[in-house]
């Protein structure tokens, strides 16, 4: 029996039971707010950060930590060692003594690729073993985000990449469920709503992941709590689904600055040729890179615009990279006019601008500047404004049992925000 046939049968019974129970009893739902914590090394090495954690979590009424646990994978990828294990265990014991629930946190975009599934699976096994050994963990959360990889930019490769993401979450979740009582969760952006078919079942990625986990942390990153284009409006579809499916979600809030990027578009490529070369296991691309240079791709009509991040290379190196890129994608010299480029950017997204750049070999390139993503984060708010918006989210979350709580990203950035003068 295929995995989704088993899952669908199981969740039919789960939903029926939840509906029946809700008709018999009245329950008061307590919030379980959370805080993402990536600076674990600072918490280990600098005791004052522990005081900051207690203060910040107190202001946020957060009792759950999504805590980054770093490790070193052994050469085969089938085993790992925890970095600074003794110090890490000391930190975990302190967190439990203070009253925190702790979920191990990790993930890389590349973990979605079949060739790297073993890293996610190995990490899941190691977390389960760490819990058996110490009893200091309450859950495991993956933050994989494969849409940051170059293949996601190629429509013909995107479905496969998303299917592979779903499968690695299934593999890891099976290990956690079969061997522990840990909660298993996954961070996912609110816009993952296009259907993907897995084992004959087609539904949005967020729903696939929701059925395979105990909870989802919905990254509904915007700078206002309510109103149009807000945290609440962008997480509402997932909340309604969670209610119908008897699942749990956290509503995620971003407080760090998400800086803009600067990309130099160097050539255009035929989509079919480009996709075929991207899919070649021994082709010119390794992940999102060409000879160490991180690539950027966007669609424009019937072709790809391919370039690199300008911040990573000097302008003097661009002509040589351009020649390599054209050979790798079987592309041709960019023929779009500057006016046409401006039109493409206006149609795609606000906040982007293009300037002309004449390369040393005389060819024209386009520099696309994406403005700071101020509408996607609360970092620009004052402490009072932030706490007002956060209070709105808490009141919203209290109304719905399917909302486990509000999760804030992350300790360092929200600390800076709350300490603004």
VENGI-V662406 format. One line per field, one symbol per residue. ss: DSSP state (2 for helix, 1 for strand, 0 for the rest). Layout:
BEGIN
ss->???
END
This chain:
BEGIN
ss->0022222222222222222222220000000011111002222220022222222222220111111100111000000111002222222222222200111111002222022222222222222222222200001111000222022220222222222222222222222222200011111110000011110011112222222200111110000000000022222222222222200011111100000001111111112222222220000001001100111111110011111112220022222222222222200110000222222222220001111111000001111111000222000000222222222222222200001111111022222222000
END
